Amino acid sequence: MGGWVWEIKHWLKIGAGCDCLQLSDIIRKRSIMHQAMLYEKLPNSRVRCGICQWRCNIAPGKFGVCRVYQNRDGTLYNLNYAKASSVAVDPIEKKPLFHFFPGSLAFSIGGWGCNFHCQDCQNWEIACPADNEPWLNSQEVPPETAVELAKAHNCQGIAWTYNEPSIWFEYTLDSAKLAKRNNLYTVYVTNGYLTPEALDTIGPYLDAWRVDIKGFSDSLYQKLAKINRWRGILEVAKRAKDKWNMHVEVVTNIIPTMNDDDDQLNSIACWIREELGELTPWHVTRFYPHYNMTGLPPTPISTLEHAFEIGKKAGLKFVYAGNVPGHSSESTVCYNCGKTVARRLGYQTEVVGLEGSKCRFCGAELNFRGGGSKEGVK
């Protein structure tokens, strides 16, 4: 094992400047069956999965919606444990997380598949692969290796990202436990569809919950992601903050004609303020045509700026326009004294006015985690 660990380290170091590193050069063809942690045995050898809010009722030999949990003779297995599609050393701002260890590097790792089927998916090659079992030709990155690579490349933490992290839940849980023992922060970049019991299982080991709230209507979630019961996403996000003291930031990718109306944007902003708090960052990001939505134009900058104003009027202190490098809203400005405390250009960040989680100039609480010498991982 030591030989290929060194090889991937050497290769990763060379490629760390890339956006995403495809693990195709070093292949180990081995399928790992890992028994699921959260499921219920049902009559006739059926099982009910308890990882995500689909709560799939799966017949013997069949798969859940995500296609990576399979019922084999009445036992539920995860088929892609530790099988990575891509890894990278990313600025934490890329997730995006702006109030969480600003300027740090996150060892970022993604697997295969998703429990959503978003029409605008940016990473559709790994989230919606044409191959039913793409992990069979994937690199294995066990939790010990992920932690070792994170430390070797001067990362302060690990982020499970690029695809939905909950669909290799057992792997992320084992990795998060090991990361915490090694004083690394842990991040889920998620669609938020985890069940409350799954959240409570990983909650003690997870520091940040970067969640998508794609819209605020049944029709939007059904049309965009084929999801009917989406309000559970809101409940779990609130639970992550209130019960587990996770740092929460929200992203809404604004898609022309779909979720750019004032009603949805105002509803999202008001929900964030009322349930997560006025200091919770809201990222309103620019849509670019991808996957099955290549017929729509990119989001106009004016639409993002309108969403920014809606967020501010709703009472949110920190609204950021995303996917627009150089936009005036990229930097963090203290709402109390008006001074810049974190200066950003794209993914480059310079912390200029933080003392722990507060403004160094006036002492206002700004909801930063790891923003200065007084803050650390939980």
N, C-alpha and C positions, 0 to 999 in steps of 0.2 A: 504493500500500500504506500510506503514512504516514497517510492519512486515516482508514482503518478501524482502524489501530492506536490512534490517538488516541481514536477513538470507543469502542473496547472498554475502554481505560483509564478513560475518564470514567465509563462505565457500571459497570465493576467497582468503582470507588471508591465510587459511590453505593450499590452492593449488597453491600459487603464484610461487612456484619453478618449476612447471611443464611447459613443452613446450607450451601446449595448453589445455585449460580447457573446456571439453565438458559440455554443459549446459543440462544435462539429469536428474539430481537429483531433480531439482525444475522446474516443468512444469506447464505452464498456457496455456490451450488450447483455444486460442482466435485468430481469424484471423482479421488483421487490414487492412481495405481497405483505402488507402490514395490517393486522386486524384493527378495525376501527374502534375508537374509544367510546363513542356515543351512538348507540343504536339500541333498538328494542326488537326482541324476537317475537314474531307473530305466528299464528297458526299456519299450517301447510308450508313451513320452512320459509315464509316471507319475513322480511325485516323492515323496520322503519328507521331511516337514518335521522340522527339528531344533530348533525353538524350545522346545516343551514336551514333557513326558514321554508324551503321547499318541503322538508320532512318527507322525503320520498318513501313510498311504500313499494318495496322492490321484491319481485318474484325471484325464485332461484335461477341463477344464470344470467340475470338481467342487471342493468346499470341504473344508477341515479341520473338525474338531469345533467349532472356535471361530467358523466362518462368516466370518472376515475374511482368511483366507489361501486363495487360489485358484490352481489349476493352469491356466495359459493356454498351451496348446500346448507343454507340457513345461517351462515356466518358472514358478516359484512367485512369486506377488505378494502383498504386503500391500495391502489395499484401503482402510484407514482411517488412513493416515499423516497425523498432525497434525489429524485430524478429532475435535474435542472434543465430548463430550456435556454437560459441566459443569465449571465452575471455581469456586474459592473461595479466599479468604484465611483459612486455618484456624490455630488454635493447634495446635502440634505434638502436644499432649496428646490431640487428637481422634483421632489415627490408630489406636490410642493408642500414643504413645511417651513414656514417663515419665522415662527416663534419657538422653535425647538432646536436647541444646540446650533444656533446660526453659525454658518461658516464651516461646519464639520463635514466629514466624509462618512458616507454610509455604505457598507458592503451590501449591495443590492442583488437580490436573487429572485428569479421567477421560475415557476414550474410550467405545467401544461393544463389547458382547459379552463372552463369557467362555468359557474352556475347561472350566469346571465347570458343573453344572446343579443348584445347591443349592436344595433345597426351601424353605429358610428365607431366601432371599436378601433382604437389606434394600434393595438397589438394583436390583431385578429389572427396572425400566422401562428401564434402560440396559444391564444385563448380559444380559438375556433378552428383547430387544425383539421385538415381534410383526412389525415391518417387517424384511424380510430385509436391507435396505440402508439403515439409518437414517442413516448418515453422509453420504448424498447431500445432505441438507438441514441439515448441521451446519456450525458455524463452524470455519474453519481457524485453528489456532494454531501456527504454525511454531516450531521451537526458539528462534529469535532473539527472537520475540515473547514466548514464555513467560519467557525470562530477563529481557527488558526489563520485563515486567509484575511479575515477582517483585521486582526491584530498585526499581521505582517505588512499590511498596506496602510497602516496608520488610520484606520477607520475607528470612529468612536462608537459605532453601533452597527446593527444589522437591520435592513428593511426587506420585508417580503413584499414584492411589488411586480410590476409588468403584467401579471395575471392575478386573478383573485386568490389571495393566500389561504382562505379557509378550505379550499378543496384539496390541499395537502396538509390538513389541520394537524395531524399527529406529528408530522415532520416539523412544522413551525413551532409546535409546543415543545418538543424535545430540544430544538435549537434555541428557543427563547430561554428555557431553563438554564442551558449551558452558557448562553450569552450573559445572563445575569450573574452567574458565578464568576464570570471573567470581567465584570464591571463594564459591559457594553450595553448601550441603550438598544431598545427593540421597538420596531415600527411595523404596523400593518397599514398598507395602502390598499383600501378595501371598498367594495361596493356596499358594505354594511349589512349583508344579509345573514350574518352569523346568528345562530339561536342564542337566547339568553344563557342557556346552560353551557354552551360552548364558550361564550364570552367569559363566563364565571370560571371555567376551567383554565383558560389561558390568562385571565385578568391579572393574577399576581405577578406575571412575568412580562407584561406588555406595557410599554411606556407611552406610546403615541398611537392614536387612532385617526388616520387621515382618511376621511370618509367622503364618498360621492353622495350628494343629494342631487339627483339628475333633474328633478322637477318637483311639482307639487300637485299632481293630479293623477287619477287612475288612468286616464287616456294616454298621458305622456309615458308612464312606465310600461303600459301594455304595448304601445306602438314602438317605443324605443328599445325596450329590453325584454318584452314578453313576460312581464311580471305583473301579477294582479294585486297581491297583498304587499304593498310597499311600505306601509306605515310602520311596520316592525323595524325598518331601518332606523327610523327616528327614535324609537324606544330603546334600541340597543346602543345607539350613539349616546343618548342621555345616560344610560346605565354605565357605559364605559367611563364617562366623566364622573358621575356621582358616586358610584359604588367602588370603582377601581382607580380613581384619581388619575386617569389617563389624560394626557394632553390631546385635545381634539381640535382639528382644523377641518373645514368643510370646503369641498370643491363643487362648483356647478359649471359644467362645460356648456356654454350657451350656444344653442343650435338655432339658426334662423328658421322661423315659422313653427318651431316645436316647443321651445321652453323660454322664448324671449319676451313673452307677454308680461305686462306689469303685474297681473294677478299672481302668477306663479312666482315671479322674482320677489315680490313683496311678501308673499306667504313664506318663502324660504327664509328671507331676512328676519321676519318677525319671529318665526319659530326658533331660529338660532338665538336671537336676543332673549326670548322668554325661557327657553329650555336649556341652553348651553351657556348663556351669559353674553353680555354686550362686548366683552373682551375677546370673544372667540373669533379668530380670523376666518373670513369668508373669501375664497378665491373664485372670482368669476373669470373663466378662461375662454380663450378664443377657440372656436371650433374650426378644424380644417377637414376637408372632405376625405373620408376614409371608408374602406370596406364596402358596405352596401349603401352609403350615402354620398357618393361622389357627385351626385347631381346638384347638391346644394353648394352655395358659395361660402367662403370663410366668413366668420362673424365680422360685421363691420365694427371698427373701433368705436364708433359712436354708440353702438348698442352696448358694448362693454362699459363705456363711460356712463351710460344711462343706468345700467345695473349697479354700478359703483354708487351713483347718487341715490338710488333706491335703498341700497344697504345703509348708507349714511343717514338718510332720513328716517329709516326704521330704528336707528339708535345704535347700530354697530360701530365700534370704534376703529376696527381694522378691516378694510375691504381692499383687496388687491386685484388688479386686472392682470390676468395671466396669459402666457404665450404671446406677449407683446414686449419683447426686450426693449428697455429704454423708456418704458412708459413712466409717467410721473408718479404713479401710485405704487411702484415697485418698492420703494423705501418705506421704512416704518417711521412715522412721525408721531411724537407724543401728543395725544389728544388734549393734554392739559396745558403744556407750555409751548407747544408748536415746534419743538426742536427735533431734528432728525436723530434717531437713536441707532438705527441700522440702515446703512446705505447699500443699495443693491443695484447691480447692472447685470441683467440676465441671472446666471447662477453665481456670480461673484458677490460676496457679502463682506462688508466691513462694519464691525460693531463699533460704534463711536460714542454711545451714550447710555449704556446699560450698567446697572449695578444689581446683579442677581436678576430678579424679574421686574425690577423697577427702573424708572427713568433716573439717570444719574444727575440730571439737572434740577428736577423738581420733586422727585420721590414718588410720582404717580405709579400705581400698579399697572403693568403692561402685559401681564400674562405670558411671560417668557419662561421656558423650561431650559435650563442650561445656558442662560444668557450671560452669566458672569461667574465670578469665583465662588459665589455663595450657593450656586445651584448645581445639582447633580442628578443622576438617575435615581429612581425610587428603589 
